[in-house]
Amino acid sequence: MRHGDKVKNLSRTKAHRDALLSNLACQLIEHKRIVTTLAKAKALRVYVEPLITKGKTNTTHQRRVVFSYLQDKTAIVELFGAVAEKVAGRPGGYTRIIKLGARPGDNAEKAMIELVDFNEIYGKGKGETKTATKKTRRAGGTKKKAETADKTEETTETKAAE
């Protein structure tokens, strides 16, 4: 029985699992999205999100800690450079997993795992032309407030001009 065992073993030994997750994390950091099985994507999310959090503070100690996990200098440079710059304001949840369906050969569930801030389709860059309006329970309450505010500004301007 595996009571209380939260490690997803992925049918591998500890050394094999560490090497697999390290390689997947390096590829995710370098390419910003990868396609893998759903089980590996879920295990990778638990592995890579603390590393991205460590990447937000660019100190020698944090670089050495992350390097002990990844063992890849180009991934470290990318993580502490472009990735840390994009995720600086985000308090967590740096990755997104999207299910892609079953693989034809062995019917394994495939998924795409990606860094959230590097996707322009879902990101903040596109589609945000609306101005922020306050939501109220009344229908049109904000419009009435805006109209009355405009009228009061006009009357104060005309009084000041006279």
C-alpha positions in Angstrom: 0.0 0.0 0.0 1.1 3.6 -0.7 -0.6 5.4 2.2 0.7 9.0 2.4 3.1 8.6 -0.5 2.6 11.7 -2.6 5.5 11.0 -5.1 4.4 10.1 -8.6 6.8 7.3 -9.4 6.1 7.1 -13.2 7.2 3.4 -13.0 10.8 4.5 -12.7 13.6 4.4 -10.1 14.5 7.5 -8.2 17.6 8.2 -10.3 15.7 7.6 -13.6 12.8 9.8 -12.5 15.1 12.7 -11.4 16.9 12.5 -14.8 13.6 12.5 -16.7 12.1 15.4 -14.8 15.3 17.4 -15.1 15.4 16.9 -18.9 11.7 17.7 -19.2 12.1 20.9 -17.0 15.1 22.1 -19.2 13.1 21.6 -22.4 10.1 23.4 -20.9 12.2 26.3 -19.9 14.0 26.5 -23.2 11.0 25.9 -25.5 8.2 27.4 -23.3 5.9 24.4 -24.1 6.3 20.7 -24.6 4.0 17.8 -25.4 4.2 14.7 -23.2 2.0 12.3 -21.4 -0.5 13.6 -18.8 1.1 11.8 -15.9 4.6 13.2 -16.8 3.1 16.7 -17.2 1.5 16.6 -13.8 4.7 15.4 -12.2 6.7 18.0 -14.1 4.4 20.8 -12.8 5.2 19.9 -9.2 8.9 19.7 -10.1 9.3 22.9 -12.1 7.1 25.5 -10.3 9.4 25.8 -7.2 12.4 26.2 -9.5 10.6 29.1 -11.3 9.9 30.6 -7.9 13.6 30.3 -7.0 14.4 31.9 -10.4 12.6 35.1 -9.4 15.4 36.0 -6.9 18.6 36.2 -8.9 21.3 35.4 -6.3 24.3 33.1 -6.6 22.8 30.8 -4.0 19.5 30.4 -5.9 21.4 29.8 -9.1 23.4 27.0 -7.5 20.3 25.4 -6.0 18.5 25.4 -9.3 21.6 24.2 -11.1 21.7 21.2 -8.8 18.2 20.2 -10.1 18.6 21.1 -13.8 22.3 20.5 -14.6 22.0 22.7 -17.8 23.6 26.1 -18.0 21.5 27.4 -21.0 18.3 26.5 -19.1 19.6 28.4 -16.0 20.4 31.5 -18.1 17.0 31.4 -19.7 15.2 30.8 -16.4 16.9 33.6 -14.5 16.7 35.9 -17.6 13.6 35.9 -19.7 11.4 33.6 -17.6 12.0 35.4 -14.3 11.3 38.8 -16.0 7.9 37.6 -17.3 6.8 35.9 -14.0 8.0 38.6 -11.6 4.6 39.8 -10.7 2.9 36.4 -10.6 2.6 34.8 -7.2 2.4 31.2 -8.5 0.8 29.0 -11.1 3.4 29.5 -13.8 2.4 26.4 -15.9 -0.8 25.3 -17.7 -1.6 21.8 -18.7 -3.9 21.3 -21.7 -5.1 17.7 -22.5 -4.6 16.7 -26.1 -6.3 13.3 -26.3 -5.0 9.8 -26.6 -1.9 8.8 -28.5 -2.7 6.4 -31.3 0.1 3.8 -30.6 -0.5 2.9 -27.0 -3.6 5.0 -26.1 -1.7 7.1 -23.6 -3.3 10.4 -22.6 -1.2 13.2 -24.1 -1.0 16.7 -22.7 0.8 20.0 -23.5 2.4 21.8 -20.6 3.3 25.4 -21.2 4.5 28.5 -19.3 1.5 30.7 -18.8 3.1 34.1 -19.4 4.6 33.1 -22.8 1.3 32.2 -24.5 0.1 35.3 -26.5 -3.3 33.7 -27.2 -4.4 33.5 -23.6 -2.1 36.1 -22.3 -2.7 39.7 -21.4 -1.3 41.1 -24.6 -4.3 40.3 -26.9 -7.9 41.0 -26.7 -7.9 43.5 -23.9 -9.2 46.7 -25.2 -12.1 47.1 -22.8 -11.8 49.6 -20.0 -12.4 48.4 -16.4 -16.0 49.2 -15.3 -17.4 48.6 -11.8 -20.0 45.8 -11.7 -23.1 46.5 -9.7 -26.2 44.6 -9.1 -28.4 47.2 -10.7 -28.9 47.2 -14.4 -27.1 50.3 -15.7 -26.2 51.7 -12.4 -22.6 52.5 -13.5 -23.9 54.3 -16.6 -26.1 56.5 -14.6 -23.3 57.3 -12.2 -21.0 58.2 -15.0 -23.7 60.4 -16.7 -24.4 62.3 -13.5 -20.7 62.7 -12.8 -20.2 64.2 -16.3 -23.2 66.6 -15.8 -21.8 67.8 -12.5 -18.4 68.4 -14.0 -20.0 70.4 -16.8 -22.0 72.5 -14.4 -19.0 73.2 -12.3 -17.0 74.2 -15.3 -19.7 76.6 -16.6 -20.0 78.2 -13.1 -16.3 78.6 -12.9 -16.2 80.2 -16.3 -18.9 82.7 -15.4 
